[in-house]
Each structure stands twice: as C-alpha cells, then as structure tokens.
Amino acid sequence: MASPDAATPEAKVWIDGELVAADTAKLSHLTHTFHYGLGAFEGIRSYKLTQGGSGVFRLKEHIERLFASCHLVTITPEQIGYTVAQVSQACVDTLKANNLDAGYLRPVIFLGAGAMGIGATTNPVRTMVAAWEWGAYLGDEGLTQGIDACVSSYSRPGHASTLSKGKLTGQYINSILAKREALTNGFAEAILLNESGLVTEASGENLFMVQNGVVVTPPLGMNILAGITRATVMQLARERGIAVEERAFARDELYLADEVFMTGTAAEVTPVRSIDRRRIGGGSRGPITAQLQAAYFAAVKGEDPAHGDWLATYAV
Ligand SMILES: Cc1ncc(COP(=O)(O)O)c(C=O)c1O
C-alpha cells in the first residue's frame, strides 16, 4: 500500500503533548531510537460506526500494551510522563485534528536526543501519535479471495534474544526482511517459524488454522506477539460455539489445514489461500474464516451489541 498522508504538510501530529503541523515536527538527527531502535509503538484502527459517529477499536488495550512494551525495555511511566488515559485521549485528538472518521493510529514512545552511548539512560523519553487513512493492509481482494503466503527463510528470534511480547521498534528488522523476501518471491506475506521449526506468526499478523471445525493457533508461551485481534477473534469464535485450541504445530499441519487465516489490526482477518504454492483447503476463504471475519467487522463497526465496550467513540 502506498505511503500514508501522515507525511503531508497539512497533517497534524501529536508530539509531547502538542498537536503540531507534521512538517514542523522535526526530530534531531541524534534521536537515540533512530540509531539503535529502542522504543515501542502501536498500530490501532478507528472505524466509521454503522449507527453514526466513529470508534477506535480496543484503544485501551492497545495503549496498555504500549506501556507494557515500554516496561519490557525499562522505559518507566514516570519517564513517559503521560498516563494510559492521556495517551488514549491523544489518539482521539489526533484523529479529530486530521478530520479522520476512520483511520490508522501510530503512537510511538522513543528516546530522544542526548547521550549517544548505547547505555545512555538520561535521554528524554518522547511520545508521538500520528494518524492517517489506511485501507486493507493485504489488499481488498485478499480479504475476500485470500492471500498467497510462504514460510520464510528468516526465523522468529528466540526467547533468549528478544522480548516477543513487546511491540518494539528495533524488533521489526526481522519482520521487514521476511516481508521483503516474501514480496520479492511473489508472495503477499511471510510466515515465520521459531528456531525449532514450529510455526509462530506472520511478519505483522498472528496465524490461525482450522482443522475439522476447530480453530488452532500457537500459544502465547511461544515467541509471538499477544495480538489484540488474536484475542478478539478467539473470543468471537468461542461465543459462537467454535472450539479454539492454543497449541504448537509445524508447517506440515498448516499445509494440510482446512483453512488458514491471519489476524492483526492492519490485516484485520485475512484468509490465506496458499502457502508455499500448496493450496489450502478449497483455495479460497473458508466458511469458518468467513464467519469470524464477518463477526470481526460487525464488532469494529459497532454492530455487535455484546461488544460496544470495545469501541472508544468520537465524532469529527
Ligand atoms: C509481529 C506481529 N504479530 C501480530 C500482530 C497483530 O497484533 P494486533 O492484533 O494486536 O494488531 C502484529 C501487529 O501489531 C505484529 O506486528
């Protein structure tokens, strides 16, 4: 997908408590995170609601995960200087300032300019929130027809070297390389194994398969991000009487699955129609994927009365 309008001069960005024109939000070339990658971020979507107005989907959970990511890398709430509620409000304010009744939010907490050593602890901790319009991350056709994925030659780094429960800026180098390799080879997305050959997740999505009517996904004890869409879809499945199992599996089970799909804020619920050129199930969106996708889109648009509390509503 093309670059967002977040970079246009008329865009507004929230930075350290102030909404400013994007072209005046300059960062120092000595921004610590720019050099070394220690920082945390989130990806959040807001949707137009069917009954009118707009809603940010699971905003509190995303900002709580942002603070949890910071905790993992020893950035304290005192250093951040804003509460979860204040950063959540900054997200809504940024959407409004950009006149976005639906959009993608990108809060980032990072280390600013100051000392340049890797061990520096005194640099200012800065908070930024950008927002832009973003369509289907893996394409509109992907949502209906399914995407072609591959198993990556890159593995997901192990527990001893990364903090996979954190959405941390520097950790995305591995995802970018896996995604670039997939695109170069004609696939839409990359599936990463762990160092023992077990399936973990995709470059920016969690992964599910369906076997004999049971929805199966790798457990949180593996090196995967605890996806908020993952948790949402598991809950929606259970509420519909669909069994959900969290267990480890290797790529052969994926190839043989009846259905495979990916979940993520950006990718929403995207079916996978082939992996490594092997057709999955019928080679198109399967019935359980379709049911869960419909349930997810109903929830984000405010059409699911049981889950109105998942939406932080606002109007532009
Ligand atoms: C590596 C990775 N896994 C999974 C996900 C899905 O997480 P969520 O559903 O919270 O967006 C993301 C996106 O944030 C991600 O970057």
The ligand as a Gaussian input file, in Angstrom:
#p B3LYP/6-31G(d) Opt

LIG

0 1
 C        4.570000      -9.325000      14.785000
 C        3.118000      -9.062000      14.935000
 N        2.303000     -10.067000      15.278000
 C        0.985000      -9.876000      15.430000
 C        0.391000      -8.641000      15.238000
 C       -1.069000      -8.466000      15.426000
 O       -1.330000      -7.746000      16.615000
 P       -2.651000      -6.908000      16.813000
 O       -3.785000      -7.828000      16.509000
 O       -2.622000      -6.510000      18.239000
 O       -2.601000      -5.769000      15.869000
 C        1.197000      -7.553000      14.893000
 C        0.617000      -6.220000      14.691000
 O        0.576000      -5.447000      15.602000
 C        2.585000      -7.757000      14.755000
 O        3.388000      -6.758000      14.405000

